[in-house]
């Protein structure tokens, strides 16, 4: 069985602070994929990133960066110099590989509030 | 390009009534997903379609839930009869093929009184 745990239910920061959202996963698969999605108040989940289990390189995209560590089964997400527009619910998700790819298991989400 | 379209956006019904949700995926997307999202939780997959075939419906409560995607394009999810515990947001997503990124619609928020 697959499981994703986002231990931080809510995080509140002031604009320009850096913030890290934690994600820990469990899977018995050797091939799997990890995702982060953003859910603003409008409700639509917005895809942010996908990583496969064989690629532990960290990734940076503008103010966003991701740290994937198989040794600790973690896939953490950092927002640098946060902005009010970053306020949303963020979900980490896990998918098997192969023909079951796309069967996403989501964490419970972290509510991020960025105050001006 | 239009995103995933869902209707209605909001629905309030009394328990034991039937309800249906409609989803139109992004044009050309062959894979369609229905998810259930309870308040304060992440989405949970209910069913996945490859064209008109339901390839994974293991999480769909088949005693009261049904879904169809007759022509391999738009899809309908039905609940009959609805129960209080069905109050949630029902999300639809689509992807070009099952191995591609999923794009989500805005969801239908169902309230069962």
Interface residues (C-beta under 8 A of the other chain):
Chain A: X4 X37 X42 X43 X44 X45 X46 X47 X50 X91 X93 X99 X100 X101 X102 X103 X104 X106 X107 X108 X109
Chain B: X3 X31 X33 X40 X41 X42 X43 X44 X45 X48 X56 X89 X91 X93 X95 X98 X99 X101 X102 X103 X104 X105 X106 X107 X109
